[in-house]
Amino acid sequence: MSIHKTKCKTYEVKWRENGKLRSHNFKRKIDAEKFQASLKLGKRQFLFAEEKEKKESELTFMELAEVWVRDHAEVHKAPSTVIRDKQIIRDYLLPFIGSMKLSDVSKRSIIDIQANLHRGGKLKPKTINNIIGLCHKIFSDAVGWGMAPANPLSYIKPIKCPESEFRFWTFTERDRFLTFVRSRNPRVYDVVTFAVHTGLRRGEVEGLQRDCIDFERREIIVKRNFCHKTNKLNDYTKGKKFRRVPMNDTVHDMLKKYMLLRPSETVFDLDFQHLVSRYLLPLQQEAGVSQITFHDLRHSFASHLAMSGVSVFDIQKLLGHTDIKTTMRYMHLAPDHLRGVTDVLVKKSLSEKLEKTG
């Protein structure tokens, strides 16, 4: 009994049965090894690769998606992300390939989805890439689980996305707005001051409780996140890791009024769902500053740190970014960024002229 790799890049198992030489080919070495082991143990209940692929080909994408959501998304992802994934599958993938058998879903099928979504003109390239990316993940997991023969999304090119500028306040705009709003709406002042000086996400600010304010160490412990999709307070952040953000004097002095709250009490009792439309935008117009969203306060925090010379690694830790590439968006604002780099060309051309005249 032996295993040989053939010229066709398959794995052939040879064995003798009742004096006759028999053989069987497998696409994967692991299947050949399993079959060989079953022969050695005298078991004949092994499922041949062809029979297995035949069963797989009877599975539709809709059935695969249901299994993936149940066994992967709901186990490993945040509830809000599961809701988003279900919506993408329902609205953009099932109408195209929901009823198709997995063996019938080809690269051409995926390219058609990508092209149709792009031709519609309603979705941004980044959104389309996210849809295709989710489909790629579903098929990739299915191949790993042995439920699909191959991933038809391999080597599908994403649509190129134009780089978009994020909005943020300048130092002057930040101070002007806070000075303007302090007497007009103290509750909005507290929330905006806290957000623009700590960089917490909206859900993290909304989910902040008194037990996460450490006045002795002058730190904010970020470990909860309020999700509006599920209307629940989660005991984890977006990156599933807690972090500590230092309080500067402005934040420390502002938070003193909340020192006597009970540990489980929410710090900022405000309608965050309508904060921007009802309060932030009208007050920004009155104060004469740029119109930004609540998330742009986080951009302002990061931009101000970069402009003040704080390292990209420190900014990454404060923002809780998993990938440093996300943080690098702010580093073009760093002082002396690329300043003087092209001067070397002038110096070189000058030295060449001196050499010629000398």
Secondary structure, DSSP 8 states (H G I E B T S, - for coil): -EEEE-TTS-EEEEEEETTEEEEEEESSHHHHHHHHHHHHTT------HHHHHHHHHT-BHHHHHHHHIIIIIHHHS-HHHHHHHHHHIIIIIHHHHTTSBGGG--HHHHHHHHHHHHHH-SS-HHHHHHHHHHHHHHHHHHHHTTSSS--TTTT---------------HHHHHHHHHHHHHH-HHHHHHHHHHHHH---HHHHHT-BGGGEETTTTEEEE--EEETTTTEEESS-TTS--EEEE--HHHHHHHGGGTTS-TTSBS--S-GGGHIIIIIHHHHHHHT-----HHHHHHHHHHHHHHTT--HHHHHHHHT-SSHHHHGGGGGGSTTTTTTTTHHHHHHHHHHHHHHH-
